[in-house]
């Protein structure tokens, strides 16, 4: 009798391309790692991962209708040409002054609504994936529904082991390879990076 191995995995459901009302619900500080790909491949970069939910665009993933979740990794830099700064300026609907840009606490983004523009791309292996093309302020007259997913913040200033343990394995491995994680695990031998925050209005950034 033949012994048959089957592939029962279901194709990944992608959020539809287009504009979506969204809310930031998760911020994960990955830390300073060696960039593997892209323009800064081989260089040390301090990374953060932001995640948004789309409360008006849902799908039944097996537990009833739930919002899609989409994430983006960004370098923690407020340089005038940095992707993070450009994204934030589109999100807030105005440019940063140089004083505002000196330091910005990205944890202030948690709970903030926005309009995400999403596109579909194809990987070299022929797999479709989702990419955020822009983040903008909500147009007048639009409202974002109440948040569905609980807010999650992982920071090296107050490291939450429960949040860390719940992350996907690939993301945990990235964090474990960071300079900040090494400093936290062995503070006597590794000099950690100092992170300063800037105060801002609780409803705006």
FENPEQUI-V259209 format. One record per residue. N is the residue number from 1. RES is the residue in one small letter. OMEGA is omega as a letter, one per 40 degrees, with the letter a starting at -180 (none if undefined). NEAR is the number of other ideal C-beta (glycine too) atoms within 8 Angstrom. D_LAST is the distance of its C-alpha to the last C-alpha in whole Angstrom. Layout:
# FENPEQUI-V259209
n=N res=RES omega=OMEGA near=NEAR d_last=D_LAST
n=N res=RES omega=OMEGA near=NEAR d_last=D_LAST
This chain:
# FENPEQUI-V259209
n=1 res=x omega=i near=2 d_last=66
n=2 res=x omega=i near=3 d_last=63
n=3 res=x omega=a near=4 d_last=59
n=4 res=x omega=i near=4 d_last=57
n=5 res=x omega=a near=4 d_last=53
n=6 res=x omega=i near=4 d_last=50
n=7 res=x omega=a near=4 d_last=47
n=8 res=x omega=a near=4 d_last=45
n=9 res=x omega=i near=4 d_last=42
n=10 res=x omega=i near=4 d_last=40
n=11 res=x omega=a near=4 d_last=38
n=12 res=x omega=i near=4 d_last=34
n=13 res=x omega=a near=5 d_last=33
n=14 res=x omega=i near=8 d_last=30
n=15 res=x omega=a near=10 d_last=27
n=16 res=x omega=i near=6 d_last=28
n=17 res=x omega=i near=7 d_last=27
n=18 res=x omega=a near=6 d_last=25
n=19 res=x omega=a near=6 d_last=22
n=20 res=x omega=i near=13 d_last=21
n=21 res=x omega=a near=14 d_last=18
n=22 res=x omega=i near=14 d_last=16
n=23 res=x omega=i near=13 d_last=14
n=24 res=x omega=a near=13 d_last=13
n=25 res=x omega=a near=14 d_last=16
n=26 res=x omega=i near=13 d_last=16
n=27 res=x omega=a near=16 d_last=15
n=28 res=x omega=i near=12 d_last=18
n=29 res=x omega=i near=11 d_last=19
n=30 res=x omega=i near=12 d_last=22
n=31 res=x omega=a near=13 d_last=22
n=32 res=x omega=a near=10 d_last=24
n=33 res=x omega=i near=12 d_last=27
n=34 res=x omega=a near=8 d_last=29
n=35 res=x omega=a near=11 d_last=28
n=36 res=x omega=a near=4 d_last=31
n=37 res=x omega=i near=4 d_last=30
n=38 res=x omega=a near=5 d_last=29
n=39 res=x omega=a near=3 d_last=28
n=40 res=x omega=i near=8 d_last=28
n=41 res=x omega=i near=8 d_last=31
n=42 res=x omega=a near=5 d_last=32
n=43 res=x omega=i near=7 d_last=30
n=44 res=x omega=i near=8 d_last=27
n=45 res=x omega=i near=10 d_last=24
n=46 res=x omega=a near=10 d_last=21
n=47 res=x omega=i near=14 d_last=20
n=48 res=x omega=i near=14 d_last=17
n=49 res=x omega=i near=13 d_last=18
n=50 res=x omega=i near=12 d_last=16
n=51 res=x omega=i near=12 d_last=17
n=52 res=x omega=i near=13 d_last=17
n=53 res=x omega=a near=13 d_last=19
n=54 res=x omega=a near=15 d_last=21
n=55 res=x omega=i near=14 d_last=22
n=56 res=x omega=i near=8 d_last=24
n=57 res=x omega=a near=10 d_last=25
n=58 res=x omega=i near=10 d_last=28
n=59 res=x omega=i near=8 d_last=31
n=60 res=x omega=a near=8 d_last=33
n=61 res=x omega=i near=6 d_last=33
n=62 res=x omega=i near=3 d_last=36
n=63 res=x omega=a near=5 d_last=35
n=64 res=x omega=a near=4 d_last=34
n=65 res=x omega=i near=5 d_last=31
n=66 res=x omega=i near=10 d_last=28
n=67 res=x omega=i near=11 d_last=25
n=68 res=x omega=i near=11 d_last=25
n=69 res=x omega=i near=9 d_last=22
n=70 res=x omega=a near=13 d_last=21
n=71 res=x omega=i near=9 d_last=20
n=72 res=x omega=i near=7 d_last=19
n=73 res=x omega=a near=7 d_last=19
n=74 res=x omega=i near=11 d_last=18
n=75 res=x omega=a near=11 d_last=18
n=76 res=x omega=i near=9 d_last=16
n=77 res=x omega=i near=8 d_last=16
n=78 res=x omega=i near=10 d_last=14
n=79 res=x omega=a near=6 d_last=17
n=80 res=x omega=i near=5 d_last=17
n=81 res=x omega=a near=5 d_last=19
n=82 res=x omega=a near=10 d_last=17
n=83 res=x omega=a near=7 d_last=17
n=84 res=x omega=a near=13 d_last=13
n=85 res=x omega=i near=14 d_last=12
n=86 res=x omega=i near=9 d_last=14
n=87 res=x omega=a near=11 d_last=12
n=88 res=x omega=i near=11 d_last=9
n=89 res=x omega=i near=11 d_last=10
n=90 res=x omega=a near=11 d_last=12
n=91 res=x omega=a near=13 d_last=9
n=92 res=x omega=i near=9 d_last=7
n=93 res=x omega=i near=7 d_last=10
n=94 res=x omega=a near=5 d_last=10
n=95 res=x omega=i near=4 d_last=11
n=96 res=x omega=i near=11 d_last=10
n=97 res=x omega=i near=6 d_last=12
n=98 res=x omega=i near=6 d_last=14
n=99 res=x omega=i near=5 d_last=13
n=100 res=x omega=a near=8 d_last=10
n=101 res=x omega=a near=10 d_last=11
n=102 res=x omega=i near=7 d_last=14
n=103 res=x omega=i near=7 d_last=12
n=104 res=x omega=a near=11 d_last=9
n=105 res=x omega=a near=9 d_last=9
n=106 res=x omega=i near=10 d_last=9
n=107 res=x omega=i near=9 d_last=10
n=108 res=x omega=a near=9 d_last=7
n=109 res=x omega=a near=11 d_last=8
n=110 res=x omega=i near=11 d_last=11
n=111 res=x omega=a near=8 d_last=12
n=112 res=x omega=i near=10 d_last=9
n=113 res=x omega=i near=7 d_last=12
n=114 res=x omega=i near=13 d_last=12
n=115 res=x omega=i near=13 d_last=15
n=116 res=x omega=i near=14 d_last=17
n=117 res=x omega=a near=12 d_last=20
n=118 res=x omega=i near=15 d_last=23
n=119 res=x omega=i near=8 d_last=26
n=120 res=x omega=i near=10 d_last=29
n=121 res=x omega=i near=8 d_last=31
n=122 res=x omega=i near=7 d_last=34
n=123 res=x omega=i near=8 d_last=34
n=124 res=x omega=i near=3 d_last=38
n=125 res=x omega=i near=4 d_last=39
n=126 res=x omega=i near=5 d_last=39
n=127 res=x omega=i near=6 d_last=36
n=128 res=x omega=i near=7 d_last=34
n=129 res=x omega=a near=9 d_last=30
n=130 res=x omega=i near=11 d_last=27
n=131 res=x omega=i near=8 d_last=24
n=132 res=x omega=i near=10 d_last=20
n=133 res=x omega=i near=6 d_last=21
n=134 res=x omega=i near=8 d_last=17
n=135 res=x omega=a near=10 d_last=14
n=136 res=x omega=i near=10 d_last=13
n=137 res=x omega=i near=9 d_last=11
n=138 res=x omega=i near=11 d_last=14
n=139 res=x omega=i near=6 d_last=16
n=140 res=x omega=a near=4 d_last=17
n=141 res=x omega=i near=3 d_last=20
n=142 res=x omega=i near=8 d_last=19
n=143 res=x omega=i near=5 d_last=18
n=144 res=x omega=i near=9 d_last=17
n=145 res=x omega=a near=7 d_last=20
n=146 res=x omega=a near=4 d_last=19
n=147 res=x omega=a near=10 d_last=19
n=148 res=x omega=i near=9 d_last=22
n=149 res=x omega=i near=10 d_last=21
n=150 res=x omega=i near=5 d_last=21
n=151 res=x omega=i near=9 d_last=17
n=152 res=x omega=a near=10 d_last=19
n=153 res=x omega=i near=10 d_last=17
n=154 res=x omega=a near=12 d_last=20
n=155 res=x omega=i near=10 d_last=19
n=156 res=x omega=i near=11 d_last=22
n=157 res=x omega=i near=5 d_last=21
n=158 res=x omega=a near=4 d_last=22
n=159 res=x omega=a near=9 d_last=24
n=160 res=x omega=a near=8 d_last=25
n=161 res=x omega=a near=6 d_last=28
n=162 res=x omega=i near=6 d_last=28
n=163 res=x omega=i near=10 d_last=25
n=164 res=x omega=a near=11 d_last=26
n=165 res=x omega=a near=7 d_last=30
n=166 res=x omega=a near=5 d_last=29
n=167 res=x omega=i near=11 d_last=27
n=168 res=x omega=a near=5 d_last=29
n=169 res=x omega=a near=6 d_last=32
n=170 res=x omega=a near=6 d_last=31
n=171 res=x omega=i near=11 d_last=27
n=172 res=x omega=a near=11 d_last=29
n=173 res=x omega=i near=8 d_last=31
n=174 res=x omega=a near=11 d_last=28
n=175 res=x omega=i near=14 d_last=27
n=176 res=x omega=i near=7 d_last=30
n=177 res=x omega=a near=8 d_last=31
n=178 res=x omega=i near=12 d_last=28
n=179 res=x omega=a near=12 d_last=28
n=180 res=x omega=i near=12 d_last=26
n=181 res=x omega=i near=12 d_last=28
n=182 res=x omega=i near=9 d_last=31
n=183 res=x omega=i near=13 d_last=30
n=184 res=x omega=a near=10 d_last=29
n=185 res=x omega=a near=7 d_last=33
n=186 res=x omega=a near=8 d_last=35
n=187 res=x omega=a near=8 d_last=33
n=188 res=x omega=a near=3 d_last=36
n=189 res=x omega=a near=4 d_last=37
n=190 res=x omega=i near=9 d_last=33
n=191 res=x omega=a near=3 d_last=31
n=192 res=x omega=i near=10 d_last=27
n=193 res=x omega=i near=9 d_last=24
n=194 res=x omega=a near=4 d_last=22
n=195 res=x omega=i near=7 d_last=18
n=196 res=x omega=a near=5 d_last=16
n=197 res=x omega=i near=7 d_last=13
n=198 res=x omega=i near=9 d_last=10
n=199 res=x omega=i near=4 d_last=9
n=200 res=x omega=i near=8 d_last=6
n=201 res=x omega=a near=5 d_last=6
n=202 res=x omega=a near=4 d_last=8
n=203 res=x omega=a near=3 d_last=7
n=204 res=x omega=i near=6 d_last=4
n=205 res=x omega=none near=10 d_last=0
